[in-house]
Amino acid sequence: GICQEKIKVPTTRDTWAKPSEVFLKDSQIEDILGDTVLYLSPEIKNKDFVKAIGVKTKLDTGTVLSYLDELPQKKDELSKKKSDSEKILKICQKLYDYLNHSIQTEKIKKHFHSS
């Protein structure tokens, strides 16, 4: 809403960002996206509050597709050295694995709900 457009939240990089650009630290998100995204700092335990202000609390297909879509713009920022481009490739692999798993899961759910 209107409130989310105006507020900024502190991040683990000692910066302030729009809640929609920030993730709540979570093992799945950290495993897949690593340090390529901003995390909320300090960590707030109340997930309902965090969601209400617009911070991303979990990965979903939409978030993954948005991240992949924005990757070309982030490329210069993320690939300062050769090891960074290898890191980006690993992240992309994990993102595509996540999407593949999500699609398979949806197909299985549809199969069982239609029978």
C-alpha positions as CSV (number, residue, x, y, z in Angstrom):
1,G,0.0,0.0,0.0
2,I,0.9,3.7,0.3
3,C,2.7,3.1,3.6
4,Q,5.1,0.5,2.0
5,E,6.2,3.0,-0.7
6,K,7.4,5.6,1.8
7,I,9.1,3.5,4.5
8,K,12.6,2.2,4.4
9,V,14.0,-0.6,6.6
10,P,17.5,-1.2,7.8
11,T,19.5,-4.0,6.1
12,T,22.4,-6.2,6.9
13,R,24.6,-4.1,4.7
14,D,24.1,-1.0,6.9
15,T,21.9,0.6,4.3
16,W,18.2,1.4,4.2
17,A,15.9,0.0,1.5
18,K,12.3,-0.3,0.5
19,P,10.7,-3.3,2.2
20,S,9.9,-4.9,-1.2
21,E,13.7,-5.0,-1.9
22,V,14.5,-6.8,1.3
23,F,14.3,-10.4,2.5
24,L,13.8,-11.9,6.0
25,K,16.8,-14.1,6.7
26,D,15.8,-17.7,6.1
27,S,17.9,-20.8,5.5
28,Q,16.3,-21.5,2.1
29,I,16.7,-17.9,0.9
30,E,20.3,-17.7,2.1
31,D,21.1,-21.1,0.6
32,I,19.8,-20.0,-2.9
33,L,20.5,-16.3,-3.0
34,G,23.4,-16.0,-0.6
35,D,24.7,-12.5,-0.1
36,T,23.3,-11.2,-3.5
37,V,20.2,-9.8,-1.8
38,L,19.5,-7.4,1.1
39,Y,18.3,-8.9,4.4
40,L,16.4,-7.2,7.1
41,S,18.5,-6.2,10.1
42,P,17.9,-6.6,13.0
43,E,15.9,-9.7,12.3
44,I,12.3,-9.3,13.4
45,K,10.7,-12.5,14.7
46,N,7.1,-11.4,14.0
47,K,6.6,-12.7,10.5
48,D,3.1,-11.2,10.3
49,F,4.5,-7.7,10.9
50,V,7.4,-8.3,8.5
51,K,4.9,-9.5,5.8
52,A,2.6,-6.5,6.5
53,I,5.3,-4.0,5.8
54,G,6.2,-5.8,2.6
55,V,9.5,-7.6,3.4
56,K,9.8,-10.9,1.5
57,T,9.6,-13.8,4.0
58,K,9.9,-16.8,1.6
59,L,10.9,-17.7,-1.9
60,D,8.1,-18.3,-4.3
61,T,7.9,-18.7,-8.1
62,G,7.1,-15.0,-8.6
63,T,10.1,-13.9,-6.5
64,V,12.4,-16.2,-8.3
65,L,11.2,-15.1,-11.7
66,S,11.6,-11.4,-10.7
67,Y,15.1,-12.1,-9.4
68,L,16.1,-13.8,-12.7
69,D,14.5,-10.9,-14.6
70,E,16.5,-8.3,-12.7
71,L,19.8,-10.2,-13.0
72,P,21.0,-8.5,-16.1
73,Q,20.8,-5.1,-14.4
74,K,22.6,-6.5,-11.3
75,K,25.3,-8.2,-13.4
76,D,27.9,-5.4,-13.1
77,E,27.3,-5.0,-9.4
78,L,27.6,-8.8,-8.8
79,S,30.5,-9.7,-11.0
80,K,33.5,-7.7,-9.9
81,K,35.8,-10.7,-10.2
82,K,35.8,-14.1,-11.9
83,S,34.7,-15.9,-8.7
84,D,31.6,-13.7,-8.7
85,S,30.5,-14.9,-12.1
86,E,30.9,-18.5,-10.9
87,K,28.8,-17.6,-7.9
88,I,26.1,-16.1,-10.2
89,L,26.1,-19.3,-12.3
90,K,25.6,-21.4,-9.1
91,I,22.8,-19.1,-7.9
92,C,21.1,-19.4,-11.4
93,Q,21.4,-23.1,-11.2
94,K,19.7,-23.2,-7.8
95,L,17.0,-20.8,-9.0
96,Y,16.2,-23.0,-12.0
97,D,16.2,-26.1,-9.8
98,Y,13.8,-24.4,-7.5
99,L,11.5,-23.5,-10.4
100,N,11.7,-27.0,-11.8
101,H,10.8,-28.5,-8.4
102,S,7.9,-26.0,-8.0
103,I,6.5,-26.8,-11.4
104,Q,6.8,-30.6,-10.8
105,T,5.1,-30.2,-7.4
106,E,2.2,-28.2,-9.0
107,K,1.8,-30.9,-11.7
108,I,1.6,-33.6,-9.0
109,K,-0.9,-31.6,-7.0
110,K,-3.1,-31.0,-10.1
111,H,-2.9,-34.7,-11.0
112,F,-4.2,-35.8,-7.6
113,H,-6.9,-33.1,-7.3
114,S,-8.3,-33.8,-10.8
115,S,-8.7,-37.6,-10.2
